Amino acid sequence: MTDLLPLPAAGFLDGPTAPRAFAEHITGEGDGRVLVAFDPADHRLNQELALGLLSALGPVLAVYPVDGCWSSLQVRTEADPGRTHGTGENQLHVDLVDRDLIPRYIALYCQQEDPAGGGASALADLWAAAAELGDAERALLQQPVFSYWTDQGVHGVGDPLERFAVLPERLEPGLPIRFTSKMRPHLLRGELVEGAGSARQETAAAFGALPDAALRQRTTVRLRPGQLLVFDQLRWAHGRMPLGEGQEAIEPGRRRLLRQTYVQGGVR
């Protein structure tokens, strides 16, 4: 279940201040995330209209220029189940976590839902999760001692950071929380973090408290065709719940299909 703010797209496409009104909803009562409902009859038109709305938040990025602004999140049964195109749970994370110009907003447009009934999108409030940590844990996560594998072939998101802090000094709009649950097993092995043995163990333990807290803050929404989920990923981690069973028996063209784009941001 989720408490996402639902918005009818038609109410934000007409009039001289339509895009601004959309931006005010997501940065105001939406608390950094909204669910926009389009008429599902014309996906191509909906995605073009969505870019107009998203541009009110900041520059829309073509992170993968060969795809244009929208990339296809297709289901592939041969992919790692826990990755973007897989069939299992994709743990809570922030995209492009190590980039110095990490995109602020992510938009996910549903073109086809999972015919097997799974694949809900997950969001978790990282501000609330960080608030559950103790002072000592937060202090450790504010140290720029972490690293992660950088995505290749991406554009418009700046350079990779050699080291970064997971938590900013203050929790406020526009300051990123550089978090991915997938760091946890590596940190427990002493990887992806600077420091001597005991310091690494202490830092890894502090990090481990954050994904546990994020899970307690997690809500889910199963997107329907024509729905657009927009969220501020500097605050909200995202993920995917497992797809329904029997994906191998579903023709590839009938499997769940989301389209994704990024917005650099600028609205606070």
N, C-alpha and C positions, 0 to 999 in steps of 0.2 A: 504494500500500500504506500501511497505517497500523498504529500500535501502540496504538490505542484500547483502553481497558479495557472488555470486554463484561460487561454485567450483565443477568441475567434479571429482568424486572419482578416476576415472582411472588415472588421472594425478598425483596422490599422493600415488599410491600403488606400483609403480615400481621404482627401482633405489636405490642406497646406502643412499641417503639423503631424501627419500620420506616422512617419518613421520616428519622430521625436517622442510621440506618445508611447510607442512600443518600447523605446529605450528607457523611458521613465518608469514603465511597469517592471521591467526586469531589474533595474537598479533600485527600485523602490519596494513596493509591496511584494514583488516576486522574490525578493531576498536573493537575487542572483540566479534564478532559474525559472523558466516558464515553459508551458506546453501549448504550442500554437496549433490550432485546428484549421486545415485547409480543406477545400472540396477535393476528395481523392480522385476525381474524374480525370485530372490532367496533371500528372506528376512533373512533366517538363516545365509547364507554366508555373506550378507551385514553387519549384526550386528557383526560378528566376525572380518571382515575387519575394521569396524568402531572402534572396541576396539584397533586395532593396531595403527590407526591414533590418537586416543585419548590419548594413552599412551605417545605420544610425548609431551603432555601438563603436565603430571604428573601421579601419581598412580590412576588407575581406581578403584573405590570403589564398594564393595558389601554392600551397606548400609543396605539392607535386605538380609542377606545371604541365606535364604531359596529360594530366587528368582534368585540367582546368580548375575551377574553384571547388568542384564537388568530386570527391573520391568515393568509389563504390566499396562498401564493406560486405563483400559476398561471403557466403559460407562455403568452405572447402573441406571436405571430409578427410583429405590427406594432410591438412595443416595441423600444427601443434594445437591440441584442444584448448589450451589456455591462452592462445594468442588471438589477435584481432579477427582472423578469418576462421578460427576454430569452432568447435561444437560444444566445448565445455565451458566452465566458469572462467571468465576473464577477471582476475582479481582487481580490486580497487586501485586506481592509479591516476596520475596526471600525465598527459601526453607531452613529449618533448621536454622531459623533466630537467635536462641539463643545459638547455639552451638559454643564452642570456636574454633573448627576446621571446621568451616563452609565450605562446598565444594565450590571450586572456579568456576568450570565449570559444566554445565548441558548439556546433549545431549538428544535430542528427535528424535527418528526414527519413521517415519510414515509407518505402515504396512497396515492400511486400513484408507481411508478418510471417513468422514461422508457422507453417501449416500444422506442425506437430504440437503447437501450443506453448513453446518455451521461448527463451531468448529475451527475457525482460531486461531492460536497461536499469542499471543501479547507480544511485548517487549517494554520497556520504558527505556530511558537513564537516570539513576538516577543522574549522574554527571550534566547533563544539567538541570534536575529538581531542584537539590540542588542549582545550580547557580541562579535560579530564586528567591530564598528566600532572605530575608533581613538579615543583619548581626546579629541582635538580635535573629531572628528565628534560624539561623544556630547555634548560641552559645548555645541556649537551647537544641537543638537536639544533641549537642556534649557532653551533661552531661550524665553520666552512671546512669540514674534513671529509665530506662524502663525495663519491664519484659514481658515475653510471655509464653504461655503454651508450654511445651517441648514435642517433639515427643518421643514416647516410642518404644523400640525394634529396635533402629537404632544402627549401628556399624561403627566405623572408623571416626566419626565426633567429637570426644572429648566429654567433659562434658557440661551440660547445664550451662549457666551463670545466676546467680541469678539476676544480674542487668547488663545492657549494654547501650551504647550510640547508637543512630540511625545513626548519622553521625560521621565519623572519623575526626580528626583534619585537615587532608589534603585529597584531592581527588586525589588519585594516584593508579596505578595498584597494586593489592594485598591487599588493605585496604578495608574491607567490609563496605557496607551501610546496616545496619540491619533494613530492612523495610518490612512491610506488611500492605497493606491497611486495613486489617481486624482488626488492632489495633484501628482504629479511633473511632468507636462507644464506645469501652470500655474506651478509654482515656477520652472521653467526659463525661462519668459517673464517672470519678475519679478513674478508675481501671488501673492496669498495670503501674503505675507511682508513684514514691515517691514524697513527698512534702506536704505542707499545702494546704488548699483549693484554695486560690488565685494563688499560684505557680502552682498547678496542672492545673488550668484552663488556665493559660498562656502557659504552656508546651503543653497542648492538642491543643490549638489554633495554636501553632507553628508547631506541627506535622500535623495538618489538612491541612496546606498549601502545604505539600510535596506530598500527593496523588493527590491533584488538579493539581500540576505542572507535576507530572508523567503522568497523563492522557493527558496533552497537548503534551507530548513527545512520546506518544504511537503510535506504528506502528503495523500492523498485517500482517501475512502471513498464508495462508491456505496450510498446508503441503500436498504433494501428495505422494502416495506410492513410497518408495525408497528414499525419501529425509530425510536428517539428519540435524537438526537444532542444532548448537553448540553455546553456549554463555557463557560469563563470568558473572556469577550472582553476583559478587561483585560490578559490575557496572550496569548490565542490570536486571531490574525486569521483571518478566514474568507473564503471565496469559492466560486465554482462553476465547474467545468470545462464545456466546451461540451456542449450536448445533442447527441444523435445526429442525423445528417442526415435530411432529409425531414420536418421538423416540420409543414410546411404540409399534408402529406398525412395527418397524424394528426388525427382528430377532437378538438376542444378538450377534450371530456370524458374522453378517454383519455390526454391528455398528463401529464407529470410534475406531481405536486401535493404540495408540502410545506406544512405548517402551522407557523407560527412564533409563539413567545411570548418575553417578556423577564422576567427576574427582577432586581429592584433589588440584591439581594445583602445581605450582612450577616455571612455565615459567612466566617471567615478560616482 
